Amino acid sequence: MIKLSTLVAMVCTSVIFAVSLHYVRAQSPEVDASLSSLQVPDGFKLERFADVSQHGMPRMMIFDKQGNLYVTLVNTGRVLQLDTAGNSIVIAQGLNAPNGIDLLQEDLLVAEQTGIVRLHRHNDGWSAPVPFIRNLPAGGHGLKSVKVSPTGDIFVNVGSSCNVCVEDNPMRATLLRFTQDGRPAGALLTVGRHTQSAIWAHGLRNSQGLAWHPQTGEMFATNEGADNRSAVKNGQINDDTPPEHLNRIEAGKHYGWPYCWGNLAQPDKLFQDPNFTSDSNTCAVSQAPALMFPAHSTPIGISFLHNSKFPADYQPDAIVALHGSWNRKQPSGYALLRVQFRNQQPVAAFPFVTGWLQGTQAWGRPVDVIVGPDGWLYVSDDKTGWIYRIRRR
């Protein structure tokens, strides 16, 4: 005879399964309709790989050698591990706005607002987060990125504290470099009793996307321009000013913020903000962007395609995720761009995936892009809570 408790459990399980099945069936047309509104180039297919919204909203991603995908969830303070079927488990929680993530040998590095924590791999599991790099400035553009370069250096983005201002803290609006044991290793070598600086590059308002060219080893970083600017003195705010940047990062260089931005008319020079000027010759000595994107489109993730299974003409190129604007009359962004490289340098950007923006309303916001071990492109979306996969048909 079946015990009453067992019978109750079986009934409850059946009810839960029925409700879940009904939910999945009810959601499928909506999901299919959303995916069908996305335009991809001929020969490609975009599908939903996973829905992690029950855990939080996905941001930055990294794959390990075993094919597991790791995703940060800023809004819930968690890190997820997903298997090749898209099943997810929480491997860390209680973090302070975790955003950037990368592998350092077999360990995970996760960027919080105030520093970097390290998760040690233990067989098939992970240790609790351990502080690794501390005392990074928080607030303002507080989300940090962390990437390990092909040479083993650790780079960390520290965004500005404001829209346009002169920072009191020299670590703001920079990219920092650290050694593999977490020691500062900036562009300038400090000798004597002075503390070694970690600052690698200046004048970067918020550079969350970092990638290295697979042939040249050059570092490229996406960067978000200032809001509410005008190209004329005391002029009205122009929604198309300033352009967003893709910068080629070099040690010790300044990239213009807060005084200047990319010049569409003269791409090799910077344009001086007429409403926020410098006493020095900042714009003349700072580095012009390697490429420009539409104003306020918020470029974040960037990934080169050399390890993908995309067609041969895509292999030299990169994909950039435009997270989208918040303060334009006509929104911009909410798309993936294909950045075309010729002679190993970026020369143009074309739409790759569009459709998250419908009129003036956006139903999705792509954040990060990464090529998986299977050769396909994975995209995180912190509005829907989905992770997409883009592959060839």
C-alpha positions in Angstrom: 0.0 0.0 0.0 1.3 3.5 -0.9 1.9 5.7 2.1 -0.2 8.8 2.3 2.9 11.0 2.4 4.2 9.3 -0.8 0.8 9.7 -2.5 0.8 13.4 -1.6 4.3 13.8 -2.9 3.3 12.1 -6.2 0.3 14.3 -6.6 2.3 17.5 -5.9 4.9 16.4 -8.4 2.3 15.8 -11.0 0.7 19.2 -10.4 4.1 20.9 -10.6 5.0 19.1 -13.8 1.6 19.9 -15.3 1.9 23.6 -14.4 5.5 23.7 -15.6 4.6 22.0 -18.9 1.7 24.4 -19.4 4.0 27.3 -18.7 6.6 26.1 -21.2 3.9 25.5 -23.8 2.4 28.9 -23.1 5.8 30.6 -23.3 7.1 28.9 -26.4 5.0 31.0 -29.0 6.1 34.1 -27.2 9.8 33.1 -27.2 9.5 32.0 -30.8 7.9 35.3 -31.7 10.7 37.3 -30.0 13.4 35.3 -31.6 11.8 35.6 -35.1 11.9 39.4 -34.7 15.7 39.3 -34.7 17.3 39.8 -38.1 20.5 37.8 -38.7 22.5 37.5 -41.9 21.6 34.8 -44.4 23.1 31.5 -43.5 22.9 32.1 -39.8 20.5 30.9 -37.1 19.9 32.5 -33.7 18.4 30.4 -30.9 17.9 30.7 -27.2 20.5 28.6 -25.5 19.4 29.2 -21.9 17.0 31.3 -19.8 18.7 32.2 -16.5 16.3 34.9 -15.4 15.2 32.8 -12.4 18.7 33.5 -11.1 19.2 37.0 -12.3 20.2 39.0 -15.3 23.3 37.7 -17.2 26.2 40.0 -18.0 29.8 38.9 -18.8 30.8 35.3 -19.8 33.7 32.9 -20.1 34.1 29.3 -21.2 36.4 26.8 -19.6 38.3 23.9 -21.3 35.5 21.5 -20.3 32.9 23.5 -22.2 31.2 24.9 -19.2 30.0 28.5 -19.5 30.3 30.9 -16.5 28.1 34.0 -16.3 27.9 36.9 -13.9 24.6 38.2 -12.6 25.0 41.8 -11.4 21.6 42.3 -10.0 21.6 39.3 -7.7 25.3 39.1 -6.9 25.7 35.6 -8.3 27.9 33.6 -10.7 26.4 30.7 -12.7 27.9 27.7 -14.3 26.1 26.3 -17.3 26.7 22.9 -18.9 26.6 22.3 -22.7 22.9 21.7 -22.5 22.2 25.1 -20.8 21.5 23.7 -17.4 22.7 26.1 -14.7 23.8 26.0 -11.1 24.9 28.8 -8.8 28.6 28.6 -7.8 28.9 31.9 -6.0 26.5 34.4 -4.4 26.5 37.4 -2.1 28.9 39.3 -4.3 29.0 43.0 -4.8 27.7 43.6 -8.3 29.8 41.0 -10.0 30.4 41.9 -13.7 33.7 40.9 -15.3 34.8 37.3 -15.3 37.8 35.4 -16.7 39.9 32.3 -16.1 43.4 32.6 -14.5 44.8 29.2 -15.2 42.2 26.9 -13.5 40.7 29.5 -11.3 38.0 32.0 -11.9 38.5 35.8 -11.4 35.3 37.8 -10.8 35.2 41.6 -10.7 33.1 43.2 -8.0 32.7 46.9 -7.6 35.5 47.3 -5.1 37.9 44.6 -6.2 38.6 41.2 -7.8 37.8 37.9 -6.1 39.2 34.5 -7.0 37.4 31.1 -7.0 39.7 28.1 -6.8 38.7 25.0 -8.7 38.3 21.9 -6.5 37.7 18.8 -8.6 34.3 19.5 -10.1 33.4 22.3 -7.8 34.6 25.8 -6.7 35.8 27.3 -3.5 34.1 30.3 -1.8 35.3 33.6 -3.3 38.6 34.8 -1.9 39.8 38.5 -2.1 42.5 38.9 -4.8 42.7 42.6 -5.7 41.3 45.1 -3.2 40.4 48.8 -2.8 39.2 49.7 -6.2 37.0 52.8 -6.3 33.3 52.1 -6.4 30.2 54.2 -7.4 29.6 56.1 -10.6 30.4 53.7 -13.4 31.0 51.1 -10.8 30.8 47.8 -12.8 34.3 46.4 -13.3 35.6 44.2 -16.1 38.6 41.8 -15.7 40.4 40.1 -18.5 43.6 38.0 -18.6 45.7 38.9 -21.6 47.4 36.3 -23.9 50.7 37.2 -22.1 49.1 36.5 -18.7 48.6 40.0 -17.4 45.4 40.9 -15.6 43.6 44.0 -16.8 40.8 45.7 -14.9 38.5 48.5 -16.1 37.7 51.3 -13.6 35.0 53.6 -15.0 34.6 57.3 -14.2 32.7 58.5 -11.2 30.6 61.0 -13.2 29.5 61.9 -16.7 32.0 64.7 -17.3 34.3 65.9 -14.5 37.9 66.1 -13.4 38.5 63.1 -11.2 40.0 63.4 -7.7 41.1 59.7 -7.8 43.7 59.0 -10.5 42.5 55.4 -10.7 39.1 56.5 -12.2 38.5 56.4 -16.0 41.4 54.0 -16.5 42.5 50.5 -17.4 44.7 48.9 -14.7 47.2 46.1 -15.1 48.2 43.6 -12.5 50.5 40.6 -12.3 49.2 37.1 -11.8 49.7 37.4 -8.1 47.7 40.6 -8.0 50.5 43.1 -7.8 50.1 46.5 -9.6 52.0 46.6 -12.9 51.1 49.9 -14.6 52.7 51.5 -17.6 55.2 53.5 -15.5 57.7 51.7 -13.4 57.9 53.2 -10.0 61.2 53.0 -8.1 62.3 53.9 -4.6 59.8 54.2 -1.8 56.9 55.1 -4.0 54.1 52.6 -4.5 53.9 51.0 -7.9 50.9 52.3 -9.9 48.5 49.9 -11.6 47.4 52.5 -14.2 48.0 51.3 -17.8 45.9 53.8 -19.8 43.9 57.0 -19.0 41.0 59.0 -20.3 38.6 56.0 -20.7 35.1 56.9 -19.4 33.9 53.3 -19.2 35.7 50.5 -21.1 34.0 47.2 -20.2 34.8 45.2 -23.3 38.4 44.1 -23.7 39.9 41.8 -26.4 43.3 41.1 -28.0 43.9 40.8 -31.7 44.7 37.2 -32.4 47.6 38.0 -34.8 49.1 41.3 -33.6 48.4 40.9 -29.9 47.1 44.5 -29.9 44.6 45.3 -27.2 41.2 46.7 -28.2 38.6 48.2 -25.8 35.1 49.5 -26.3 34.4 52.8 -24.5 31.2 54.7 -23.7 31.1 58.4 -24.5 29.7 61.2 -22.3 26.0 62.1 -22.2 24.2 65.4 -22.7 26.9 67.1 -24.9 26.8 69.7 -27.6 29.3 70.3 -30.4 29.0 74.0 -30.0 29.5 76.4 -27.1 26.4 76.6 -25.0 24.5 74.8 -27.7 21.5 72.4 -27.3 22.2 68.8 -26.4 22.8 66.7 -29.5 21.6 63.1 -29.4 24.3 62.2 -32.0 27.2 63.6 -30.0 29.7 62.2 -29.1 30.3 59.0 -30.9 31.2 55.9 -28.9 34.8 54.5 -29.4 36.7 51.3 -30.1 40.2 52.1 -28.9 43.5 50.5 -29.6 45.0 50.5 -26.1 48.7 51.3 -25.7 50.6 51.6 -22.4 50.6 55.1 -20.9 48.3 56.7 -23.5 45.4 59.0 -22.8 42.2 58.6 -24.7 40.5 61.9 -24.4 37.8 61.8 -21.7 36.6 64.1 -20.2 37.8 66.8 -22.6 37.5 65.4 -26.1 36.0 62.7 -28.3 36.3 61.1 -31.7 36.0 63.4 -34.7 33.8 61.9 -37.4 35.1 64.5 -39.9 38.8 63.8 -39.1 39.0 60.3 -37.7 42.7 60.6 -36.9 42.1 63.5 -34.5 40.0 64.2 -31.4 37.3 66.9 -31.1 37.5 69.3 -28.2 34.4 69.5 -26.1 33.6 73.3 -26.3 31.7 73.2 -23.0 34.4 71.4 -21.0 37.9 72.5 -22.0 41.4 71.8 -20.6 44.2 74.3 -20.0 46.6 71.8 -21.5 46.8 70.5 -25.0 45.0 67.2 -24.1 43.1 66.6 -27.3 46.2 67.1 -29.5 48.3 64.6 -27.5 45.6 62.0 -26.7 44.9 59.0 -28.9 42.1 59.1 -31.5 39.8 56.0 -31.5 40.5 53.2 -33.9 36.8 53.2 -34.9 33.6 55.0 -33.9 30.1 53.7 -33.2 26.8 55.6 -33.0 26.4 58.0 -30.0 25.0 56.5 -26.8 24.7 53.0 -28.3 26.8 51.7 -25.3 29.3 49.2 -26.7 30.3 46.6 -24.2 31.3 43.0 -25.1 33.7 42.4 -27.9 35.0 39.1 -29.3 37.2 38.2 -32.3 36.0 35.4 -34.6 39.2 33.6 -35.5 38.2 30.6 -33.4 34.6 30.5 -34.7 33.0 28.3 -37.3 31.7 31.4 -39.1 32.5 31.7 -42.9 36.0 32.5 -43.9 35.3 36.2 -44.6 34.2 36.6 -41.0 37.4 35.1 -39.5 39.5 38.3 -39.4 36.6 40.3 -37.8 35.1 40.9 -34.4 31.6 41.2 -33.0 30.6 44.0 -30.6 27.5 44.1 -28.5 25.7 47.4 -28.3 23.8 47.5 -25.0 21.7 50.5 -26.1 21.0 54.1 -25.2 18.9 55.4 -22.3 18.7 59.1 -23.0 18.0 59.6 -26.7 14.8 60.7 -28.3 15.3 58.0 -30.8 17.1 55.1 -29.1 20.3 53.7 -30.6 22.1 50.4 -30.1 20.4 47.2 -29.0 22.2 45.3 -31.6 25.3 43.3 -32.5 27.8 44.9 -34.9 30.3 43.1 -37.1 33.6 45.1 -37.0 35.5 44.5 -40.2 39.3 44.2 -40.0 41.6 44.8 -42.9 45.3 44.4 -42.6 44.6 43.6 -39.0 43.0 47.0 -38.3 39.3 47.9 -37.9 38.0 49.8 -40.9 34.1 49.6 -40.7 31.2 48.3 -38.6 28.0 46.7 -40.0 24.8 45.4 -38.4 25.1 41.7 -37.6 22.0 41.1 -35.4 19.2 43.7 -35.1 15.6 43.6 -33.9 15.8 44.0 -30.1 14.7 47.6 -30.7 11.2 47.9 -32.1 10.4 51.5 -32.8 11.3 53.3 -29.6 11.0 50.3 -27.3 13.6 47.6 -26.7 12.7 44.1 -25.5 16.3 42.9 -25.2 19.7 44.4 -24.4 22.8 42.4 -25.5 25.8 42.7 -23.1 28.6 40.3 -23.9 29.6 38.2 -26.9 31.9 35.2 -26.7 32.9 32.3 -29.1 32.3 28.9 -27.5 34.3 25.7 -27.8 31.8 24.6 -30.4 32.7 27.5 -32.6 29.4 29.3 -32.2 28.7 32.8 -30.8 27.0 33.2 -27.4 25.3 36.4 -26.4 24.1 37.5 -22.9 21.0 39.7 -22.5 20.4 41.4 -19.2 16.9 42.5 -20.0 15.3 39.2 -20.9 17.7 37.1 -18.8 18.5 34.9 -21.8 21.6 33.7 -23.4 21.5 33.3 -27.2 23.6 31.1 -29.5 24.3 32.1 -33.1 25.4 29.4 -35.5 25.5 28.6 -39.2 22.5 26.9 -40.7 
